[in-house]
Amino acid sequence: MVKTKDEIMEEIRAYIGDRSDDQTIALIENISDTIDDYAAHGDYDEKLMAVEAEWRRKYIDRFMSGGGENKNEVENEKTRDDEKGNSEEIKIEDLYTEKESD
């Protein structure tokens, strides 16, 4: 049965009764912090499994389409080759000019 934080904390208060030792206080604090964190961030295991499944699907798709090469990688490589062909070759001598002495 899924309960709200308030319902859980009420059950804990009823269970511990009048106990107020350090160990009991630490336990209540840890339970409260854990519930708050879970509510704020959700279930990391589910998120991790979803991300892993997505990457596994992409990895398999990479080999199933395009002969084993990722189409984006091929396109990026072609773009880089085009940029190299369009670039002007600059030599070190082109960067410096001689200064005439007075």
C-alpha positions in Angstrom: 0.0 0.0 0.0 1.4 3.4 -1.0 1.1 6.1 1.6 1.8 9.8 1.8 4.7 11.1 3.8 2.3 12.5 6.5 0.7 9.0 6.9 4.0 7.3 7.2 5.3 9.9 9.7 2.1 9.6 11.8 2.6 5.8 11.9 6.2 6.2 13.0 5.1 8.7 15.8 2.6 6.2 17.0 5.1 3.4 17.0 7.9 5.2 18.8 5.7 6.8 21.3 7.5 9.0 23.8 11.0 7.9 22.8 13.3 10.9 22.2 16.8 9.4 22.2 19.4 10.4 19.6 19.0 7.1 17.7 15.2 7.6 17.3 15.6 11.2 16.3 18.2 10.2 13.7 15.9 7.5 12.3 13.0 9.9 12.0 15.2 12.5 10.2 16.6 9.9 7.8 13.2 8.6 6.9 11.9 12.1 6.4 14.8 13.1 4.2 14.6 9.9 2.2 10.9 10.4 1.4 11.5 14.1 0.5 14.4 13.2 -1.8 12.4 10.4 -3.5 9.5 12.8 -4.0 11.8 15.4 -5.5 13.8 13.2 -7.8 11.7 10.2 -8.5 12.9 6.6 -9.0 16.5 6.7 -10.3 16.4 3.0 -11.2 13.5 3.5 -13.6 15.2 6.5 -15.2 18.5 4.7 -15.5 16.9 1.7 -17.1 15.0 3.9 -19.6 18.2 5.7 -20.6 20.1 2.4 -20.9 17.3 0.9 -23.0 17.4 3.9 -25.3 21.2 3.7 -25.8 21.0 0.0 -26.4 18.4 0.6 -29.1 20.5 3.3 -30.7 23.5 1.0 -30.6 21.7 -1.8 -32.3 20.2 0.6 -34.9 23.6 1.8 -35.7 24.6 -1.6 -37.0 21.2 -2.5 -38.6 21.1 0.6 -40.8 23.8 2.0 -43.2 26.2 -0.9 -43.3 27.5 -0.6 -39.7 28.3 3.1 -39.8 26.4 5.8 -38.1 24.9 8.1 -40.7 25.6 11.2 -38.5 29.2 10.2 -38.2 29.5 9.8 -42.0 27.9 13.2 -42.6 30.2 14.9 -40.0 33.2 13.3 -41.7 32.1 14.6 -45.1 31.6 18.0 -43.7 35.1 18.0 -42.1 36.6 16.9 -45.5 34.7 19.7 -47.3 36.0 22.3 -44.8 39.5 21.1 -45.2 39.2 21.5 -49.0 37.8 25.0 -48.6 40.4 26.2 -46.1 43.3 28.4 -47.1 46.8 27.1 -46.1 48.6 29.6 -44.0 52.3 29.4 -43.4 54.2 30.8 -40.4 56.0 33.3 -42.8 52.6 34.7 -43.7 51.9 35.6 -40.1 54.9 37.9 -39.6 56.1 40.9 -41.5 59.5 42.5 -41.3 59.8 45.8 -39.6 62.0 48.4 -41.3 64.7 49.7 -39.0 65.2 53.5 -38.7 
